[in-house]
Amino acid sequence: MKRTLPAALVLLAALGSARAAERPPNVLFLFSDDQRADTIAALGNEHVRTPNLDRLTREGTAFTRAYCMGARDGDAVCVPSRAMLMTGRTLFRIDHGLRGQPSWPEAFAQAGYRTFITGKWHNGAPSLVRCFQEGKAVFVGGMGDPYRLPVYDLADGGLGGGRYSGKHSVELFADRAAEFVRAQKGGDRPFLAYVALNAPHDPRVAPKEYHAKYDPARLPLPANYLPQHPFDNGEMVCRDELLAPWPRTPEVVRRHLADYYASIEFLDAQVGRVLDALKESGRYDNTLIVFASDHGLAIGSHGLFGKQNVYEHSMRAPLILAGPGVPKGKRSEALCYLLDIYPTLGELAEVKEPRGNEGKSLVPVMAGKAAGVRDALLTAYCQVQRAVRDDRWKLIVYPQINKSQLFDLRADPAEMKDLASDAAHADVLKRMTALLKTAQREAGDDLPLTTDRPRPLAFDFSKVKPPRP
């Protein structure tokens, strides 16, 4: 005989469900470091294992055209990328230390959220203690030995408890993130947990068992592999470019890719541990989950190794959203910046944007009300590279050498066939140049696209100290 609940209990259960639905969603923000957009198995890379990111892809929406806007100075592209992410401001309007610029985590705190950070913070200690209420095992810096990384705890508006990681930092950060979300079990207050995992940034070190899974000899080279970049792009010998000798041999590139994939699979395992802890907390179903990275990386593509360029492999990053209000199993080609992530979370959580925000919510795209929120994207690197892309075409300009590249990304996603000198595409080149100038003007970028004193196109490697093997 089928038993039924008393009417009063049915009513109480319904009220409980309604109240749960009315609660603001929590936010779990998982952020990797230097991860290319094409390094998730579920999104087409059959050479890397990412079961937990694959799970998120099935449970949410993947934006396959998400970009870092670039960098204005120096070679640490991750610093401006994170500043843009936190403030929602565009490249030419950010302060790297967020001085005088309100952040999205602060906006969530003002809306009643409990805000927490673990992992990498690359925008200075003063902004860290302002942006988050709590933090455990925070690395205030850019890179280092993951087994001996200096970390600090955040409490009472200051940093303390300085120590070395003692274990792989990515595992330590996952420990602290899992600990935090488990502690939210049974709680009513919404939380925002920002988990910044410093992999697969070099040194690409993972436990030995992960490196053992990837045989360099069995890995294919990138579709746009070149032994050497064909001309001086203005940033040929920064730190990242010294990680491998010239010319970039297939053997060296494959070895670096094997270490890169091993680091990504290890990172994926730590993501899985945090997701499992969130499920154990009982708050998984009411949590918005984000996985993204700060930008991509070359590793042999176009003869380059770093992210100090505006090619697709370096400016694109993975972006997956899952949780309440996010369609499952969807992929979107809407053009977007990483700085659009928090505005999207803000709309879903009904959190008011901070002053100066320029990001655009992607909720209309996920709701099927718009194909996109941006028609074109500007990307930039220092004073030496500018690019603009629309749905199909991409123009890259190198102002110091008066050179342009034009790519049809629909037919040539690897950016290997430069059409800038093809007379048949003269009208496209003219239109994209005008679009780039408009994008620069709107972004507050006053860099001229040509110079009357161009540098030589060729780069003299004989004058450079040999890079590390």
C-alpha positions as CSV (number, residue, x, y, z in Angstrom):
1,M,0.0,0.0,0.0
2,K,1.4,3.4,-1.0
3,R,1.9,5.8,1.9
4,T,1.3,9.5,1.5
5,L,2.5,12.4,3.6
6,P,0.0,14.3,5.7
7,A,-1.2,17.5,4.0
8,A,0.6,19.7,6.5
9,L,3.9,18.1,5.8
10,V,3.4,18.3,2.1
11,L,2.7,22.1,2.5
12,L,5.8,22.5,4.7
13,A,8.0,20.7,2.1
14,A,6.6,22.9,-0.6
15,L,7.3,26.0,1.4
16,G,10.8,24.8,2.1
17,S,11.5,24.2,-1.6
18,A,10.1,27.6,-2.5
19,R,12.3,29.3,0.2
20,A,15.4,27.4,-1.1
21,A,14.6,28.6,-4.6
22,E,14.3,32.2,-3.3
23,R,17.7,32.1,-1.6
24,P,20.5,33.9,-3.5
25,P,22.7,31.5,-5.3
26,N,26.2,30.8,-4.0
27,V,29.2,31.3,-6.3
28,L,32.2,28.9,-6.7
29,F,34.7,30.5,-9.0
30,L,37.5,28.1,-10.2
31,F,40.3,29.9,-12.0
32,S,43.3,28.3,-13.6
33,D,46.5,29.9,-14.8
34,D,47.9,30.0,-18.4
35,Q,45.4,27.5,-19.7
36,R,44.6,27.4,-23.4
37,A,40.9,27.2,-24.5
38,D,41.6,24.0,-26.4
39,T,42.7,21.9,-23.5
40,I,39.4,20.4,-22.4
41,A,38.5,16.9,-23.6
42,A,34.8,17.5,-23.8
43,L,35.4,20.5,-26.1
44,G,37.4,18.5,-28.6
45,N,40.9,17.8,-27.3
46,E,41.3,14.0,-27.3
47,H,44.9,14.1,-26.0
48,V,44.2,15.5,-22.5
49,R,42.1,13.9,-19.7
50,T,39.7,16.3,-17.9
51,P,36.8,14.3,-16.5
52,N,35.7,16.9,-14.0
53,L,35.8,19.8,-16.5
54,D,34.0,17.5,-18.9
55,R,31.3,17.0,-16.2
56,L,30.9,20.8,-15.8
57,T,30.6,21.1,-19.5
58,R,27.8,18.7,-19.6
59,E,26.1,20.4,-16.6
60,G,26.4,23.9,-17.9
61,T,27.2,26.2,-20.8
62,A,30.7,26.5,-22.4
63,F,31.6,29.8,-24.0
64,T,34.1,29.0,-26.7
65,R,35.0,32.5,-27.7
66,A,36.0,34.0,-24.3
67,Y,39.1,36.3,-24.4
68,C,41.5,38.1,-22.2
69,M,41.8,41.7,-23.5
70,G,45.6,41.7,-23.2
71,A,48.2,43.7,-21.4
72,R,49.5,47.3,-21.5
73,D,53.0,46.9,-20.1
74,G,55.4,44.2,-18.9
75,D,55.1,40.6,-19.8
76,A,52.8,39.5,-16.9
77,V,49.6,39.3,-18.8
78,C,47.9,37.6,-15.9
79,V,48.1,40.8,-13.8
80,P,45.9,43.0,-16.0
81,S,43.7,40.0,-16.8
82,R,42.9,39.5,-13.1
83,A,42.4,43.3,-12.6
84,M,39.9,43.3,-15.4
85,L,38.1,40.3,-14.0
86,M,37.8,41.7,-10.5
87,T,36.7,45.2,-11.5
88,G,34.8,44.6,-14.8
89,R,36.8,47.4,-16.3
90,T,38.5,47.2,-19.7
91,L,42.3,47.2,-20.3
92,F,43.0,50.9,-20.7
93,R,40.9,51.8,-17.6
94,I,42.2,49.4,-15.0
95,D,44.8,50.0,-12.2
96,H,46.8,46.8,-11.7
97,G,46.5,47.2,-7.9
98,L,42.8,48.1,-8.1
99,R,43.6,51.4,-6.4
100,G,40.4,53.4,-6.2
101,Q,38.5,50.8,-8.2
102,P,35.7,48.9,-6.5
103,S,35.6,45.1,-7.2
104,W,32.9,42.6,-7.8
105,P,33.8,40.6,-4.7
106,E,33.2,43.7,-2.6
107,A,29.8,44.2,-4.4
108,F,28.8,40.6,-3.4
109,A,29.9,41.3,0.2
110,Q,27.8,44.4,0.3
111,A,24.8,42.2,-0.9
112,G,25.3,40.0,2.1
113,Y,27.6,37.3,0.7
114,R,30.4,35.7,2.7
115,T,33.5,36.1,0.5
116,F,36.5,33.8,0.6
117,I,39.7,33.4,-1.4
118,T,42.3,30.7,-1.7
119,G,45.1,30.5,-4.2
120,K,46.9,33.0,-6.4
121,W,46.4,36.8,-6.0
122,H,48.5,38.8,-8.4
123,N,47.2,42.3,-7.8
124,G,48.9,43.3,-4.5
125,A,48.2,42.7,-0.8
126,P,46.3,46.0,-0.2
127,S,43.6,45.1,-2.8
128,L,43.4,41.5,-1.5
129,V,42.5,42.5,2.0
130,R,39.9,44.9,0.6
131,C,38.3,42.5,-1.8
132,F,37.7,39.5,0.4
133,Q,36.5,39.0,4.0
134,E,38.3,35.6,4.5
135,G,41.1,33.7,2.9
136,K,43.3,30.6,3.5
137,A,46.5,29.7,1.8
138,V,46.7,32.8,-0.4
139,F,49.8,33.2,-2.6
140,V,50.4,36.9,-3.3
141,G,52.6,36.8,-6.4
142,G,53.0,35.4,-9.8
143,M,54.9,32.1,-9.9
144,G,57.3,29.8,-8.0
145,D,58.0,26.2,-7.0
146,P,54.6,24.8,-6.2
147,Y,56.0,22.7,-3.4
148,R,57.5,25.7,-1.7
149,L,55.2,28.5,-2.4
150,P,54.8,31.2,0.3
151,V,51.1,31.4,1.4
152,Y,49.2,33.5,3.9
153,D,45.8,33.5,5.6
154,L,43.5,36.5,5.5
155,A,41.5,37.5,8.5
156,D,40.4,40.6,10.3
157,G,41.5,42.8,7.4
158,G,45.1,41.6,7.3
159,L,47.5,38.9,6.2
160,G,49.1,36.5,8.6
161,G,50.2,32.9,9.2
162,G,52.9,33.1,6.6
163,R,54.4,29.7,5.7
164,Y,55.5,27.6,2.7
165,S,52.9,25.4,1.0
166,G,54.7,22.1,2.0
167,K,52.7,20.2,-0.6
168,H,51.8,21.0,-4.2
169,S,50.1,24.4,-4.1
170,V,47.3,23.4,-6.3
171,E,46.4,20.5,-4.0
172,L,46.7,22.8,-1.0
173,F,44.4,25.4,-2.5
174,A,41.9,22.7,-3.3
175,D,42.2,21.5,0.3
176,R,41.3,25.0,1.7
177,A,38.5,25.4,-0.9
178,A,37.0,22.1,0.0
179,E,37.3,22.9,3.7
180,F,35.5,26.2,3.2
181,V,32.6,24.8,1.2
182,R,32.0,21.9,3.5
183,A,31.8,24.4,6.4
184,Q,28.8,26.0,4.7
185,K,26.7,22.9,5.2
186,G,23.3,23.9,6.7
187,G,24.1,27.6,6.4
188,D,21.7,30.2,5.1
189,R,24.1,32.9,4.2
190,P,25.2,32.9,0.5
191,F,28.9,32.6,-0.2
192,L,31.3,33.5,-2.9
193,A,34.4,31.3,-3.0
194,Y,37.2,32.4,-5.4
195,V,39.7,29.5,-6.0
196,A,42.7,30.6,-8.1
197,L,44.7,27.5,-8.9
198,N,48.2,28.3,-10.2
199,A,48.4,25.6,-12.9
200,P,49.3,24.9,-15.7
201,H,51.6,27.9,-15.4
202,D,55.3,26.9,-15.4
203,P,57.1,25.4,-13.8
204,R,54.7,22.7,-15.0
205,V,55.2,20.3,-12.2
206,A,52.6,17.7,-11.2
207,P,52.9,14.4,-9.2
208,K,54.9,11.8,-11.1
209,E,52.0,9.6,-11.9
210,Y,50.4,12.4,-14.0
211,H,53.5,13.0,-16.0
212,A,53.7,9.2,-16.6
213,K,50.4,9.4,-18.4
214,Y,51.7,11.6,-21.2
215,D,54.3,10.3,-23.7
216,P,55.7,13.3,-25.6
217,A,56.3,11.1,-28.7
218,R,52.6,10.3,-29.0
219,L,51.4,13.9,-28.8
220,P,50.6,15.8,-32.0
221,L,52.1,19.2,-32.6
222,P,49.8,22.3,-32.6
223,A,48.1,22.8,-36.0
224,N,50.0,26.1,-36.2
225,Y,53.4,24.9,-35.0
226,L,56.3,26.8,-36.4
227,P,60.0,26.4,-35.6
228,Q,60.3,30.2,-35.3
229,H,58.0,33.2,-35.6
230,P,58.4,34.6,-39.1
231,F,59.1,38.2,-38.1
232,D,59.8,40.4,-35.0
233,N,56.5,40.8,-33.2
234,G,57.9,43.2,-30.7
235,E,58.2,40.7,-27.8
236,M,60.6,38.0,-28.9
237,V,62.8,37.5,-25.8
238,C,60.6,37.9,-22.7
239,R,60.8,35.3,-20.0
240,D,58.2,33.0,-21.5
241,E,60.0,32.9,-24.8
242,L,63.2,31.9,-23.1
243,L,61.7,28.6,-21.9
244,A,62.8,26.8,-25.1
245,P,65.6,27.3,-27.6
246,W,65.3,28.5,-31.2
247,P,64.3,27.0,-33.5
248,R,61.5,25.3,-31.6
249,T,62.0,21.6,-32.4
250,P,59.1,19.2,-32.5
251,E,60.7,17.2,-29.7
252,V,61.0,20.2,-27.4
253,V,57.4,21.3,-28.1
254,R,56.0,17.8,-27.5
255,R,57.9,17.6,-24.2
256,H,56.5,20.9,-23.0
257,L,53.0,19.8,-24.1
258,A,53.3,16.6,-22.2
259,D,54.1,18.5,-19.0
260,Y,51.3,21.0,-19.8
261,Y,48.7,18.3,-20.2
262,A,50.0,16.5,-17.0
263,S,49.5,19.7,-15.1
264,I,46.0,20.2,-16.5
265,E,44.9,16.7,-15.6
266,F,46.3,17.2,-12.0
267,L,44.4,20.5,-11.8
268,D,41.3,18.8,-13.1
269,A,41.5,16.2,-10.3
270,Q,41.7,19.0,-7.7
271,V,38.7,20.7,-9.3
272,G,36.9,17.4,-8.8
273,R,37.7,17.3,-5.1
274,V,36.3,20.8,-4.7
275,L,33.1,19.9,-6.6
276,D,32.7,16.8,-4.5
277,A,33.0,18.8,-1.3
278,L,30.4,21.2,-2.6
279,K,28.0,18.3,-3.1
280,E,28.8,17.1,0.4
281,S,27.8,20.5,1.8
282,G,24.3,20.1,0.4
283,R,24.5,23.4,-1.5
284,Y,25.6,22.2,-4.9
285,D,22.2,22.7,-6.5
286,N,22.0,26.4,-5.5
287,T,25.6,27.3,-6.5
288,L,26.7,29.0,-9.6
289,I,30.0,27.4,-10.7
290,V,32.5,29.0,-13.0
291,F,35.6,27.6,-14.5
292,A,37.9,29.9,-16.4
293,S,41.5,30.8,-16.9
294,D,43.3,34.2,-17.2
295,H,44.4,33.7,-20.8
296,G,46.0,31.0,-23.0
297,L,49.6,30.2,-24.1
298,A,51.5,29.4,-27.3
299,I,53.8,26.4,-26.5
300,G,55.1,26.1,-30.0
301,S,52.1,27.7,-31.8
302,H,53.5,30.3,-34.4
303,G,57.0,29.6,-33.1
304,L,56.1,31.2,-29.8
305,F,56.0,29.9,-26.2
306,G,54.3,32.6,-24.1
307,K,51.1,34.6,-23.9
308,Q,52.7,37.9,-25.0
309,N,50.9,38.0,-28.3
310,V,47.4,38.4,-29.6
311,Y,47.0,35.2,-31.5
312,E,43.9,33.1,-30.6
313,H,45.9,30.5,-28.7
314,S,47.1,33.1,-26.3
315,M,44.2,35.5,-25.8
316,R,41.4,32.9,-25.7
317,A,40.6,31.1,-22.5
318,P,38.2,28.4,-21.3
319,L,35.0,29.6,-19.8
320,I,32.3,27.2,-18.4
321,L,29.3,28.3,-16.3
322,A,26.9,25.9,-14.5
323,G,24.2,26.1,-11.9
324,P,20.8,27.7,-11.4
325,G,19.7,29.7,-14.4
326,V,22.4,28.2,-16.7
327,P,21.4,25.9,-19.6
328,K,22.9,22.4,-19.5
329,G,25.0,21.0,-22.3
330,K,25.1,24.2,-24.2
331,R,28.0,25.7,-26.2
332,S,28.0,29.3,-27.2
333,E,30.1,31.1,-29.8
334,A,29.1,34.5,-28.5
335,L,32.1,36.9,-28.4
336,C,32.9,37.8,-24.8
337,Y,35.7,39.0,-22.5
338,L,36.6,37.4,-19.2
339,L,35.6,40.6,-17.6
340,D,32.0,39.7,-18.6
341,I,32.0,36.8,-16.1
342,Y,31.2,38.7,-12.9
343,P,28.5,40.9,-14.5
344,T,26.8,37.6,-15.6
345,L,27.0,36.3,-12.0
346,G,25.8,39.6,-10.8
347,E,22.6,39.4,-12.9
348,L,22.0,35.8,-11.9
349,A,22.5,36.7,-8.2
350,E,20.8,40.1,-8.4
351,V,24.0,41.8,-7.1
352,K,24.4,45.5,-8.1
353,E,27.5,46.2,-10.2
354,P,30.4,48.1,-8.8
355,R,31.2,51.6,-10.0
356,G,33.2,51.6,-13.2
357,N,32.0,48.2,-14.4
358,E,32.1,47.9,-18.2
359,G,31.4,44.2,-18.5
360,K,28.3,42.8,-20.1
361,S,26.1,40.1,-18.7
362,L,25.9,36.9,-20.8
363,V,22.5,36.0,-19.3
364,P,20.6,37.1,-22.5
365,V,22.8,34.7,-24.5
366,M,22.1,31.8,-22.1
367,A,18.4,32.6,-22.0
368,G,18.2,32.4,-25.8
369,K,17.2,36.1,-26.1
370,A,20.4,37.2,-27.9
371,A,23.0,35.6,-30.1
372,G,25.7,37.7,-28.4
373,V,26.4,40.9,-26.4
374,R,29.5,42.1,-28.3
375,D,29.9,42.4,-32.1
376,A,33.7,42.7,-32.0
377,L,36.6,42.4,-29.6
378,L,39.8,44.4,-29.2
379,T,42.9,42.7,-27.9
380,A,46.3,44.4,-27.3
381,Y,49.8,43.8,-26.1
382,C,51.9,46.7,-24.9
383,Q,52.8,49.2,-27.6
384,V,53.7,46.5,-30.1
385,Q,50.5,44.6,-31.1
386,R,46.8,45.4,-31.6
387,A,44.0,43.2,-32.9
388,V,40.3,43.2,-33.6
389,R,38.0,40.4,-34.5
390,D,34.4,40.1,-35.4
391,D,32.4,36.9,-36.0
392,R,34.6,35.9,-38.9
393,W,37.6,38.2,-39.6
394,K,40.6,39.1,-37.5
395,L,43.1,41.8,-38.1
396,I,46.4,42.0,-36.2
397,V,48.6,45.2,-36.5
398,Y,52.2,45.5,-35.4
399,P,52.6,49.4,-35.2
400,Q,56.4,49.4,-34.7
401,I,57.1,47.6,-38.0
402,N,54.1,48.8,-40.0
403,K,52.9,45.3,-40.6
404,S,49.4,43.8,-40.6
405,Q,47.9,40.3,-40.7
406,L,44.4,39.4,-41.8
407,F,42.8,36.0,-41.0
408,D,39.6,34.4,-42.0
409,L,38.9,32.6,-38.7
410,R,36.0,30.7,-40.2
411,A,38.2,29.0,-42.8
412,D,41.5,29.3,-40.9
413,P,41.0,29.1,-37.1
414,A,44.7,28.4,-36.6
415,E,45.7,31.7,-38.2
416,M,48.1,30.4,-40.7
417,K,47.1,32.1,-43.9
418,D,47.7,35.8,-43.9
419,L,45.4,37.6,-46.4
420,A,46.5,41.1,-45.7
421,S,48.4,41.5,-49.0
422,D,45.7,39.7,-51.0
423,A,44.1,42.2,-53.3
424,A,40.8,40.2,-53.2
425,H,40.5,41.0,-49.6
426,A,41.4,44.7,-49.8
427,D,37.9,45.8,-48.8
428,V,37.9,43.5,-45.8
429,L,41.3,44.9,-44.7
430,K,40.0,48.4,-45.0
431,R,36.8,47.6,-43.0
432,M,38.7,45.8,-40.3
433,T,41.2,48.6,-40.0
434,A,38.4,51.1,-39.5
435,L,36.8,48.7,-36.9
436,L,40.1,48.5,-35.0
437,K,40.5,52.3,-34.9
438,T,36.9,52.6,-33.6
439,A,37.5,49.9,-31.0
440,Q,40.7,51.7,-29.9
441,R,38.8,55.0,-29.5
442,E,36.0,53.4,-27.5
443,A,38.6,51.7,-25.2
444,G,40.7,54.8,-24.6
445,D,43.7,53.4,-26.5
446,D,45.5,56.2,-28.4
447,L,48.3,54.1,-29.9
448,P,48.9,55.0,-33.6
449,L,48.8,52.0,-35.9
450,T,51.8,53.1,-38.0
451,T,55.1,54.8,-37.4
452,D,57.4,56.8,-39.6
453,R,60.4,55.1,-38.2
454,P,59.7,51.3,-38.4
455,R,62.0,48.7,-36.9
456,P,63.3,45.9,-39.2
457,L,61.0,43.0,-39.7
458,A,63.7,40.4,-39.1
459,F,64.8,39.6,-35.6
460,D,68.5,39.0,-34.9
461,F,68.7,36.0,-32.7
462,S,72.5,36.0,-32.8
463,K,72.5,39.0,-30.3
464,V,70.4,37.2,-27.8
465,K,71.8,35.1,-24.9
466,P,70.9,31.4,-25.8
467,P,67.7,30.4,-24.0
468,R,67.5,27.6,-21.5
469,P,67.3,24.1,-23.2
